[in-house]
Amino acid sequence: MRRIAIALAASRPAAARTVLAVVLLVAAPPAPGQAPASAPVAAPPPQVIALEPIWDAGAVARGAKVSHDFVLKNQGVEMLRVREVRPSCGCTVASYDASIAPGAEGKVSVEVDTTGFSGAIAKEVTVFTSDPANAAIQLTLRALVQAPLDAQPGYFRFLHTQGAPAETATQLVWSADHPDLEVRSVESPLPSLAVSFRPAKQEERHPQGRGKQWVVTATLAAEPPTGPLSGDVKIETNHPRQRTLSVPIAGYVRPLLMVTPPTADFGAFPGGEPRRASVLITNYGTAPLELLAVDSDLRGLSARIEEREKGKRYDIALTLAAGVTKGPFAGSLRVRTSSAKLPLLEVPVKGEVR
């Protein structure tokens, strides 16, 4: 045992010299002309660019399916993966190349259904890729959607006062895709609204229309019934995809003198005290008009004219005297005016004494 320990002790200096040599060898600088050792380098990622991320289809007919192939290029040295293409609208569908080799190009095909749209639209798809620096790319398809038949301004609107001269409104009708458009007939929904059509003159034409264009005229009579205007003017054409174009009517016909509220309603109230109410009379005619006198066929009702705006607006202040018989009552105001057309205006009166 003693001899073995001595031998091991004797060998220690040699072992130490060996370890030192290894350390010096590792730490020693490279020999002249010899390149230093380097750490491993990660493979470069793919690199994607969209050559044309926004594409404009221009003017298209409503209902058309507009399609375009967007081009993606892989500028990296590794394979590019297209993981998903997500449209922003249910009207848009897309297909795509799932892999694009280094230096190569791939496609994202987008199709937009324009049914239900009108005017300028912009539909986007988002492309998700394996490029860490550009993981999501947005592509946009634009278009100006035009109906097979179009009309400007797109409605007939009137704000008319009874007794004023007849009013006329027009529509310019054209087609974006049928240059041989013919208007064959027009139909009015109102007896007081006359309609007609003719070819448009050169100075009347719409710049977006092709071929033949038409003017449709609607004339509201001088004495139409009072109240709101509604309905559609029906325009029949020879367009192969849309035979009929409906143009809505909007507006209101006011009486020469409008009473607000239309009935002087005292409501239900206990007897024994005077009761007051009022109505406003507005002149919508162009000429000033005076209220000359007012009376009533209802016993105990007195009325007084109060001018708000000379020739235009008047209050009729009403007072129902105390002591009116219990129960419901009804009658009318008789307002005399300076209008030759409407010299007498009658306003209903009602209420109930409890």
Sequence and secondary structure as in RCSB ss.txt:
>XXXX:A:sequence
MRRIAIALAASRPAAARTVLAVVLLVAAPPAPGQAPASAPVAAPPPQVIALEPIWDAGAVARGAKVSHDFVLKNQ
GVEMLRVREVRPSCGCTVASYDASIAPGAEGKVSVEVDTTGFSGAIAKEVTVFTSDPANAAIQLTLRALVQAPLD
AQPGYFRFLHTQGAPAETATQLVWSADHPDLEVRSVESPLPSLAVSFRPAKQEERHPQGRGKQWVVTATLAAEPP
TGPLSGDVKIETNHPRQRTLSVPIAGYVRPLLMVTPPTADFGAFPGGEPRRASVLITNYGTAPLELLAVDSDLRG
LSARIEEREKGKRYDIALTLAAGVTKGPFAGSLRVRTSSAKLPLLEVPVKGEVR
>XXXX:A:secstr
 HHHHHHHHHHHHHHHHHHHHHHHHHHS   TT              EEES SEEEEEEEETT EEEEEEEEEE 
SSS EEEEEEEESSTTEEEEE SEE TT EEEEEEEEE TT  EEEEEEEEEEES TTS EEEEEEEEEEE SSE
EESSSEEEEEETTS  EEEEEEEE SS TT  EEEEE SSTTEEEEEEE  GGG  TT  S  EEEEEEE SS  
SEE   EEEEEE  SS  EEEEEEEEEEE SEEEESSSEEEEEE SSS EEEEEEEEE SSS   EEEEEESSTT
EEEEEEEEETTTEEEEEEEE TT  SEEEEEEEEEEES SS SEEEEEEEEEE 
